[in-house]
Structure formats: C-alpha cells, structure tokens
Amino acid sequence: MTRRNARGATHNPVPQRFGLADRQADGDWLDEQALIDGEPRPVRTSVTVENPPTIITRNQSPDVPFDRSINPYRGCEHGCIYCFARPTHAFHDLSPGLDFETRLFAKPDAPALLRAELSRTGYQCRPIAFGTNTDAYQPIEREWRIMRGCLEILAECRHPLTITTKSDRVLRDLDLLQPMAAQGLCAVMISITSLDPRITMTLEPRAPHPEKRLAAIAKLTEAGIPVYVSLSPVIPAITDGEMEAILSRAAEAGARSAFFMPVRLPHEVAPLFRAWLQTHYPDRAGKVMAIIHSLRGGRDNDPEFFSRMRGQGEWATLLRTRFRIASRRLGLTSDRLDLRCDLFRPPAGPQGDLFA
C-alpha cells in the first residue's frame, strides 16, 4: 500500500531489484523487475516533455562555487539511493522513490532557450554548471541529446561550463569539449563513490561501473580536459574506508584534484536510505545512522549553510584530515580551475520571440 507523505507525494519504498549481478550498467536495465508492495512489476522508464520558460537556474548559495546551472532533465535513471534531488519529484506529486528513477522529465527546448538567454542584452557571462541536480549524461541522453545541444550552443558562444557526472557517456562529446578546454572554457568532475561493484550495484544500480568512470578520467585527461574527482557522498561505515584507494586510482588516471562531501539525507531521502540500509546492511544499519547523526548535529540532515556540505564533529574532522593527507601525498592539490569568461560572444542568428 502506498501512503502520502508530508510533502504531498506518493511515497514508494526503496525497490528490491532482481538480476543486478547479470545486468550491464547504464542502460541495459529496462526489463528488470522491482518488488513494489510485495508484487513484482516490470521497471520501465517513461519520459514527459517539459517546456519551461527559461533554462538557466540562478542561485545565491554560499556553499557552491557557481551562481547558475542548467538541468536538462528531472529525475535520474541512475537510481542512486542517496541522491539529494529525489525530493524534487514531490512537486510533481510523484514519489521520490521509484518514480524519481523511472518517471522522468526532459526539456528538449533547452538549447533554444539557452540561445535566447545568452542573446539577451546585458547578459553577464559566468560559468554554467551541469549535473548539479540530476545527471545530464544519464542513459536517456543517448536518445534525447539535450546536453549535446546545449554544449553546441556554449561552444559556439565560447561560454565556460563545468560538468559533474558519474557517466562515461561524457566521452561522446569530446569533439566539443576538447577545443573548449584548449581555450580554458570547461572542466569535468567525475563522481566515484566506491570501487567495489558489490556496493555500487545497490548504491548506484544503473550508473556506470567504477572502472568505466576511471577510464573516462584517463581519456578526458589525455584529451587535455581538466578533470576533478568527487567522492560524494562518503557514507560512514560503508564507503569511507575506500577514500584513499579512490583518490589513488583517480590520481593514476590523471585527475587534477578532488573533493568530497559526507552523505546528506534531506526530506524523503532519509526513509529511503534507511530502507536501503535494512535491506543490504542490516548488521550495521544502526551504526551508520548513529555516525550520520554525529555528522549532522543529531539529525538525519543538516540544512544549514556552510555546515551542510562539510559535516560537523569528530567524524567530520577525521574525514577531512584523511582526505587532506591523501590528497597531498598523491598530488591532488591543484587550485580550483579559473575558467575564462572574457572570450564570450553572444550567439549568432535570430533569437525568436521566446523572451519578447
């Protein structure tokens, strides 16, 4: 039986998946079964076209290094149980559980909207961040190619951008990213949470294998594209023991620097994560949640600026110390990349009447 949660969305429990050991990640999963309310059903993706009036989202958060972002999609097929974007599906009266992974929204007008916004008189160029809410290179990008369309506009305009992804599908766009990188216009952040496929199989069930992500770091680096590695989130008593190993493998692949964030459990993510723990790590579920509470001031989640990304207390200090020592030892200490904004030129061609 489904129930209504406090935010007004149908709440599905975390699904039990079948056949994960035999499936290939990032796409070949549509015929798998999920156990929902005790009944097996086929898991299928549906995509709804969304037509927003604008595509660039602005923010003033002191916790992030960008003031604008673009998300070509809502929801994400990768199905990462910890994803802090899951609660956004509640605004569509959909569940942050299975609906978030299978009932997706695509914005095919994004390139045209981007062209129009960049053409506006007085537009001030600053780097645009992709992958800040859901992954722009999730499997449906293979057919929809919305991210590709946005990249083509930004390349034409010599506009700087950053990409955060856990998909090696980013390599498809090397023909655009390589010349942009040569001009100091782009950087890529590859997210690696664990090197253990037994963990990632349930934690990030339809994201690419960690080895594919490491290979992507190497290929991007070889192409001259600056790459950073994100160890986010770090889950205490589950993935935190891999911190040094992940950093070492990323350094070997050519990453310039790294960053991490302790796991966050906002809103509906907390009960989904607890259900995942009880299913896959019942022997340590209590310990994991106790450490998370110590990191988050006694709560499942700390929403406060500054502390929400860093955590607090002894565990947070220990993680930061380990990370700092390993990063220095491995040479992952490059300063944050300063992308060029002085090369920007408004896009050519008619703007249409989108903002008339």
C-alpha positions as CSV (number, residue, x, y, z in Angstrom):
1,M,0.0,0.0,0.0
2,T,1.3,3.4,-0.8
3,R,0.9,6.4,1.5
4,R,1.0,10.1,1.3
5,N,3.9,11.8,2.9
6,A,4.1,15.3,4.4
7,R,5.1,16.9,1.2
8,G,2.0,15.6,-0.7
9,A,3.7,13.0,-2.9
10,T,3.1,9.3,-3.1
11,H,6.0,7.6,-1.3
12,N,7.2,4.3,-2.7
13,P,9.6,2.2,-0.6
14,V,13.0,1.6,-2.0
15,P,12.6,-1.1,-4.6
16,Q,14.2,-4.6,-4.3
17,R,15.8,-5.3,-7.7
18,F,16.3,-8.6,-9.4
19,G,19.1,-9.8,-11.7
20,L,21.5,-6.9,-10.8
21,A,24.6,-9.2,-10.9
22,D,23.9,-10.1,-14.5
23,R,23.0,-6.7,-15.9
24,Q,25.2,-4.2,-17.6
25,A,25.1,-0.7,-16.0
26,D,23.9,2.5,-17.6
27,G,21.2,1.5,-19.9
28,D,20.6,-2.3,-20.2
29,W,18.2,-2.5,-17.3
30,L,14.7,-1.8,-18.6
31,D,13.4,-5.4,-18.3
32,E,14.5,-5.9,-14.7
33,Q,11.8,-6.5,-12.1
34,A,11.2,-4.4,-9.0
35,L,9.3,-5.7,-5.9
36,I,6.8,-3.0,-5.1
37,D,4.3,-3.5,-2.3
38,G,5.0,-7.2,-2.5
39,E,4.2,-7.6,-6.1
40,P,6.8,-7.9,-8.9
41,R,6.3,-5.5,-11.8
42,P,8.5,-4.6,-14.8
43,V,10.5,-1.5,-14.4
44,R,10.1,0.8,-17.3
45,T,11.1,4.4,-18.0
46,S,8.6,7.0,-19.1
47,V,9.7,10.4,-20.3
48,T,7.4,13.5,-20.2
49,V,8.3,16.6,-22.2
50,E,8.7,19.7,-20.0
51,N,8.5,23.2,-21.5
52,P,10.0,25.7,-19.0
53,P,10.0,29.4,-19.9
54,T,13.7,29.7,-19.1
55,I,16.6,27.1,-18.7
56,I,19.3,28.8,-16.7
57,T,18.7,28.5,-12.9
58,R,20.2,31.1,-10.7
59,N,21.3,30.6,-7.1
60,Q,23.0,32.6,-4.3
61,S,24.1,29.7,-2.1
62,P,27.4,30.4,-0.3
63,D,28.1,26.6,-0.3
64,V,28.7,26.2,-4.0
65,P,31.2,27.8,-6.4
66,F,28.7,28.7,-9.2
67,D,25.8,31.1,-9.5
68,R,24.0,29.4,-12.4
69,S,23.2,26.0,-13.6
70,I,21.3,24.0,-16.2
71,N,19.5,20.7,-15.7
72,P,18.3,19.2,-19.0
73,Y,16.3,16.5,-17.1
74,R,14.3,16.0,-13.9
75,G,14.7,12.6,-12.3
76,C,17.5,10.2,-13.0
77,E,17.8,6.7,-14.2
78,H,21.0,6.0,-12.3
79,G,18.9,5.4,-9.3
80,C,21.4,6.4,-6.6
81,I,19.7,5.8,-3.3
82,Y,21.4,8.8,-1.6
83,C,20.5,11.4,-4.3
84,F,19.6,14.7,-2.6
85,A,17.5,15.6,-5.7
86,R,14.9,12.9,-5.1
87,P,12.5,15.2,-3.0
88,T,12.1,17.5,-6.1
89,H,9.8,14.8,-7.6
90,A,7.3,15.5,-4.8
91,F,6.5,18.8,-6.5
92,H,5.1,16.8,-9.4
93,D,3.0,14.7,-7.0
94,L,5.4,11.8,-7.8
95,S,7.3,9.6,-5.4
96,P,11.0,10.4,-4.6
97,G,11.4,6.6,-4.7
98,L,10.8,4.6,-7.8
99,D,9.1,7.4,-9.7
100,F,12.2,9.5,-9.4
101,E,14.1,6.8,-11.3
102,T,11.5,5.9,-13.9
103,R,9.1,8.8,-14.5
104,L,11.5,11.3,-16.0
105,F,11.1,14.8,-17.5
106,A,13.1,16.0,-20.5
107,K,13.5,19.6,-21.7
108,P,14.1,19.4,-25.4
109,D,13.8,23.2,-25.8
110,A,16.8,23.7,-23.6
111,P,19.2,24.6,-26.4
112,A,16.8,27.1,-28.0
113,L,16.1,28.6,-24.6
114,L,19.8,28.8,-23.8
115,R,20.5,30.6,-27.1
116,A,17.8,33.1,-26.4
117,E,19.0,33.8,-22.8
118,L,22.6,34.2,-23.9
119,S,21.4,36.7,-26.6
120,R,19.8,38.9,-24.0
121,T,21.2,42.5,-23.8
122,G,23.3,42.8,-20.7
123,Y,23.9,39.1,-20.2
124,Q,26.9,38.7,-17.9
125,C,29.0,35.6,-18.6
126,R,29.8,33.3,-15.7
127,P,30.5,29.5,-15.8
128,I,27.3,27.4,-16.2
129,A,27.2,24.2,-14.1
130,F,25.7,21.0,-15.4
131,G,24.9,18.0,-13.3
132,T,24.1,19.9,-10.1
133,N,20.7,18.3,-9.6
134,T,20.4,15.3,-11.8
135,D,23.0,13.8,-14.2
136,A,22.9,15.3,-17.7
137,Y,24.6,12.2,-19.0
138,Q,22.1,9.7,-17.7
139,P,21.0,6.9,-20.1
140,I,18.2,8.8,-21.8
141,E,20.7,11.4,-23.0
142,R,21.7,8.8,-25.6
143,E,18.4,9.4,-27.5
144,W,17.4,12.9,-26.4
145,R,20.8,14.5,-26.8
146,I,19.7,17.6,-25.0
147,M,23.1,18.0,-23.2
148,R,24.7,17.7,-26.6
149,G,22.5,20.5,-28.0
150,C,23.4,22.8,-25.0
151,L,27.1,22.1,-25.5
152,E,26.9,23.1,-29.2
153,I,25.5,26.5,-28.2
154,L,28.1,27.1,-25.5
155,A,30.9,26.1,-27.8
156,E,29.6,28.5,-30.5
157,C,29.5,31.3,-27.9
158,R,32.8,30.4,-26.2
159,H,30.9,30.2,-22.9
160,P,32.6,28.5,-19.9
161,L,30.9,25.5,-18.2
162,T,31.5,22.7,-15.7
163,I,30.1,19.2,-15.8
164,T,29.5,16.9,-12.9
165,T,28.6,13.3,-13.9
166,K,29.1,9.7,-13.0
167,S,28.7,8.5,-16.6
168,D,31.4,7.8,-19.1
169,R,28.9,8.9,-21.8
170,V,30.6,12.3,-21.4
171,L,33.3,11.0,-23.8
172,R,30.8,11.1,-26.6
173,D,31.2,14.9,-26.6
174,L,35.0,15.0,-26.7
175,D,34.8,16.7,-30.1
176,L,33.2,19.7,-28.4
177,L,34.9,19.6,-25.0
178,Q,38.5,19.2,-26.2
179,P,38.6,22.5,-28.2
180,M,36.8,24.3,-25.4
181,A,39.3,23.0,-22.8
182,A,42.1,24.3,-25.0
183,Q,40.5,27.8,-24.6
184,G,40.1,27.4,-20.9
185,L,36.4,27.1,-21.1
186,C,35.5,23.7,-19.5
187,A,36.2,21.3,-16.7
188,V,34.7,17.9,-15.8
189,M,34.0,16.4,-12.4
190,I,33.6,12.6,-12.3
191,S,31.9,11.2,-9.3
192,I,33.2,7.9,-7.8
193,T,31.6,6.8,-4.6
194,S,33.0,3.3,-4.3
195,L,35.4,1.0,-6.2
196,D,33.5,-2.1,-5.1
197,P,31.0,-3.3,-7.7
198,R,29.1,-5.1,-5.0
199,I,28.4,-1.8,-3.2
200,T,27.8,0.3,-6.3
201,M,25.4,-2.4,-7.7
202,T,22.9,-1.5,-5.0
203,L,24.0,2.0,-4.1
204,E,24.0,3.3,-7.7
205,P,22.3,0.5,-9.5
206,R,22.2,1.9,-13.1
207,A,25.3,4.1,-13.1
208,P,28.4,3.0,-15.0
209,H,30.9,0.7,-13.3
210,P,33.6,2.5,-11.3
211,E,36.2,1.2,-13.8
212,K,34.4,2.9,-16.6
213,R,34.5,6.2,-14.7
214,L,38.2,5.8,-14.1
215,A,38.8,5.1,-17.7
216,A,36.8,8.3,-18.6
217,I,39.1,10.3,-16.3
218,A,42.1,9.0,-18.2
219,K,40.6,9.7,-21.6
220,L,39.4,13.2,-20.7
221,T,42.9,13.9,-19.3
222,E,44.6,12.6,-22.4
223,A,42.4,15.0,-24.4
224,G,43.6,17.9,-22.4
225,I,40.4,18.4,-20.4
226,P,40.9,19.2,-16.7
227,V,39.3,16.5,-14.6
228,Y,38.4,16.5,-10.9
229,V,37.1,13.6,-8.9
230,S,34.2,13.8,-6.5
231,L,34.0,11.4,-3.6
232,S,30.4,12.4,-2.9
233,P,28.8,11.3,-0.8
234,V,31.0,9.5,1.6
235,I,28.9,7.0,3.6
236,P,30.4,6.2,7.0
237,A,31.0,2.5,7.8
238,I,30.2,1.6,4.1
239,T,32.3,3.6,1.7
240,D,34.5,5.8,3.9
241,G,37.2,3.1,4.1
242,E,37.8,3.4,0.4
243,M,38.7,7.1,0.4
244,E,42.4,6.7,0.0
245,A,42.0,4.0,-2.6
246,I,39.7,6.1,-4.7
247,L,42.0,9.1,-4.6
248,S,44.9,6.9,-5.6
249,R,43.2,5.4,-8.6
250,A,41.9,8.9,-9.7
251,A,45.4,10.3,-9.4
252,E,46.8,7.5,-11.5
253,A,44.1,8.2,-14.1
254,G,45.2,11.9,-14.3
255,A,42.7,13.8,-12.1
256,R,43.9,17.2,-11.1
257,S,42.3,17.5,-7.7
258,A,39.4,16.1,-5.7
259,F,36.7,17.0,-3.2
260,F,34.2,15.1,-1.0
261,M,31.0,15.6,1.0
262,P,29.5,13.4,3.7
263,V,26.2,11.9,2.9
264,R,23.2,14.1,3.2
265,L,19.6,12.8,3.8
266,P,17.2,15.7,3.2
267,H,13.4,15.1,3.4
268,E,12.2,11.9,1.8
269,V,15.8,10.7,1.2
270,A,16.1,9.7,4.8
271,P,13.5,6.9,4.9
272,L,14.6,5.6,1.5
273,F,18.2,5.4,2.7
274,R,17.1,3.7,5.9
275,A,15.2,1.1,3.9
276,W,18.2,0.5,1.8
277,L,20.4,0.0,4.8
278,Q,18.0,-2.5,6.3
279,T,17.9,-4.4,3.1
280,H,21.6,-4.5,2.2
281,Y,23.4,-3.8,5.5
282,P,21.2,-4.8,8.4
283,D,24.2,-5.7,10.5
284,R,25.4,-2.2,10.6
285,A,22.4,0.0,9.9
286,G,22.2,1.4,13.4
287,K,26.0,2.2,13.4
288,V,25.7,4.0,10.1
289,M,22.8,6.2,11.2
290,A,24.5,6.9,14.5
291,I,27.6,8.3,12.7
292,I,25.4,10.2,10.3
293,H,23.7,11.8,13.2
294,S,27.0,12.7,14.8
295,L,28.0,14.4,11.5
296,R,24.7,16.2,11.2
297,G,24.2,17.7,14.7
298,G,22.0,14.8,15.9
299,R,19.7,14.9,12.9
300,D,19.3,12.9,9.6
301,N,20.2,16.1,7.8
302,D,21.7,19.5,8.5
303,P,20.2,22.1,6.1
304,E,22.3,25.0,7.4
305,F,24.7,26.8,5.0
306,F,28.4,26.1,5.5
307,S,27.9,23.1,7.7
308,R,25.6,21.1,5.4
309,M,28.4,20.4,2.9
310,R,31.1,19.7,5.5
311,G,29.5,18.0,8.4
312,Q,30.5,18.6,12.0
313,G,32.0,16.9,15.0
314,E,34.8,14.4,15.3
315,W,33.8,12.2,12.4
316,A,33.8,15.2,10.0
317,T,37.3,16.3,11.3
318,L,38.6,12.7,10.8
319,L,37.3,12.5,7.2
320,R,38.7,15.9,6.3
321,T,42.1,15.0,7.8
322,R,42.3,11.7,6.0
323,F,41.3,13.4,2.8
324,R,43.8,16.2,3.1
325,I,46.7,13.9,3.9
326,A,45.9,11.5,1.0
327,S,45.3,14.4,-1.5
328,R,48.7,16.0,-0.7
329,R,50.5,12.7,-0.9
330,L,49.0,11.9,-4.3
331,G,49.5,15.4,-5.7
332,L,45.7,16.1,-5.9
333,T,46.2,19.7,-4.8
334,S,45.6,21.8,-7.9
335,D,43.8,25.0,-7.2
336,R,40.2,25.4,-8.4
337,L,40.2,25.9,-12.1
338,D,39.6,29.5,-13.2
339,L,37.6,29.3,-16.4
340,R,37.7,32.1,-18.9
341,C,34.7,34.4,-19.3
342,D,36.4,37.1,-21.5
343,L,36.0,35.0,-24.7
344,F,32.2,35.0,-24.6
345,R,30.3,36.3,-27.6
346,P,26.5,36.3,-28.0
347,P,25.2,33.6,-30.3
348,A,24.6,34.4,-33.9
349,G,21.2,34.1,-35.6
350,P,17.7,35.1,-34.7
351,Q,16.6,34.8,-31.1
352,G,13.0,34.2,-31.9
353,D,10.3,35.6,-29.6
354,L,10.9,33.4,-26.6
355,F,11.6,36.5,-24.4
356,A,9.8,39.1,-26.4
